[in-house]
Structure formats: C-alpha cells, structure tokens
Amino acid sequence: MSNHHEALVQSQFSGQASAYLQSSVHAQGADLRRLSEWLADDKAARLLDVGCGAGHASITAAPLVAEVTAYDLSEGMLTVVAEEAKKRGISNITCVQGPAEVLPFADHHFDIVISRYSAHHWHDIQAALMEIRRVLK
C-alpha cells in the first residue's frame, strides 16, 4: 500500500464527505432496500462495511444487526458516519480508519462483510479481497 495512494484518497474524499452523505445516488437505492431484506434475520451478526464512505450501508444495517464496524481510509468520511449515527440515535456503529488491503481485525471476526461503491478506490483489490476473506467467518 503506497502512502501516496492513502494521501490522495484523504485529500480527495475527506473534504467531500458531507456531500456524499447528501448525495441521492449514495443515500438511496434498491441495493439498500435489498440489504435491509437480506439482514432481516441476522440480529446477532457482527458486520464490517469496507470502504463505508458516508455510511449509508452501515446506517441501513445497524438496526438489523448486533454491531457494525464502518471502515474507511478517509477520516472525513468516518467523522460523517459517526456524526450521522449519533444524530439518528444509533449506538452500535464503530468507526475504524485504514486501507481495505490491511484490515486490523482478528481472523474470522465478522459474520458479514459488505462494501458498496468502494472497490474501485482500493489500491489493490486482490489484497483487499484476501483480507475480507480472512476476517469473515
């Protein structure tokens, strides 16, 4: 993982995080409705949202699972997720910063791993998918 890539992502997305929260493309969609339906029977699940952005999928999932870890390289995006969760009274979202290629979680820790609109931003998709496989039960 290059520090140049991380710095580029930080500069590109941290300043735009609030706009992503309000973006109709990101804030709604059939995929979020399907996510809600898919998670309906997973009340005890631990879910990881890789490349969570402004947290639309994390916020959709939070009422349906035990815990959500919103994970993103952009500190600004994570600030928006935390603020929006607090505003909505959602207390089971934890925000963690880092690259998709290096997940700081134990092996087999999560029941569910999701990602929405983020893989094209990852520096090394294969490495990220290997990490996702490692942390997934």
Secondary structure by P-SEA (a helix, b strand, c coil): ccaaaaaaaaaacccaaaaaaacccccccaaaaaaaaaacccccbbbbbccccccaaaaaacccccbbbbccccaaaaaaaaaaaaaaccccbbbbbccccccccccccccbbbbcccccccccaaaaaaaaaaacc
